[in-house]
Amino acid sequence: MSTADVKSNAQTRMNKSIETLRADLAKVRTGRAHTGILDHVMVEYYGNPTPINQVANLTLVDARTIGVTPFEKKMASTIEKAIRDADLGLNPAAQGDTIRVPTPPLTEERRKEMVKLVKSEAEDAKIAIRNIRRDANEQLKKLVKDKAISEDDERRASDDIQKLTDKFVADVDKMVVEKEKEVLTV
């Protein structure tokens, strides 16, 4: 293993942390309807908890309403109950074969809670990035100990990893600012 391998491994793992944060932030409600809100809703399907998108088709009916069409008609009441029990502040209503899920406008208090959630998710991502930096630095120290690289090479690689860390933390901050603005916009 070389310093280049350590750096590329760290960069790959940091990219994955950013992608995870992006996916987590997509699930945070902003006042507009989007099917990502229901991504983590699990439906009891023949005794197994199953993601809602595997038992129903999710669509946007309009800017504030999500349409949920079960693949099996008998699942409608189970899906409706799962959405209601998911503690998302949503109140689904069956309408023929489709379940309509209106997203109520966010109150100021709820928006502030969402911002706190966004900041919490961002802090988790920053911690993950810093842990990756620590792991990479430990790998570099091990390479020096095994006499695979010189201390100068370790110092240079360590500086590069720190620059990488700073870049990814800045990306996280930028994503948080954008999401915060999106959540607070009425």
Salt bridges, closest charged atoms under 4 A:
GLU19 OE2 - ARG22 NH1 2.70
GLU72 OE1 - LYS74 NZ 3.77
GLU80 OE2 - ARG84 NH2 3.36
ASP85 OD2 - LYS81 NZ 2.69
ASP97 OD2 - LYS73 NZ 3.68
GLU113 OE1 - ARG110 NH1 2.94
GLU123 OE2 - ARG130 NH1 3.64
ASP135 OD2 - ARG13 NH2 3.18
ASP135 OD1 - ARG134 NH2 3.49
GLU138 OE2 - ARG134 NE 3.81
ASP146 OD2 - LYS142 NZ 3.15
ASP153 OD1 - ARG156 NH2 2.77
ASP160 OD2 - LYS7 NZ 2.86
ASP171 OD2 - LYS167 NZ 3.40
ASP173 OD1 - LYS126 NZ 2.61
GLU182 OE2 - ARG32 NH2 3.53
GLU182 OE2 - LYS179 NZ 3.55
